[in-house]
């Protein structure tokens, strides 16, 4: 009888140990928002701008670039040829220039704000940085609410 109890205890112990696994480190999904500023640093190329109405414009690499630097400096090169004088511009709110940038949180959403050389500050839109080297600046999402007539800008490194 004692032998059976020991055998049963051994079988239960072995079964328990075999069924347990070490939790593996899960990879971060490609579309998870990243708060690491190091991923943001560098040059981003505007590849597409889109609106709620379904207007999608594609841009060749290098036409519009945003270069985020460590010292909170944003250098924008905007060489897009706009086909309209109407606002907002499909290539974004920022023309070619040098700006300082900051991030603010509002209701769990991160917003990009810039200050131009004259000291005027402006919220550009919500910003989502993904591990798959994509960046979205949604100019329709502002701290004051949604502005449906603007563009979401999609960038790639």
Protein Blocks (a to p, Z undefined) as FASTA:
>chain_A
ZZmmmmmmmmmmmmmmmmpccdddddddfkbccfbfklmgccdddfbdcdfkopacddde
hkaccdddfkopacdddfbdcfbfbdcdfkbjbdcdddddddddeehiacdddddfkopa
cdfbdcdddfkopacddfkbcfkbccfkbccddddZZ
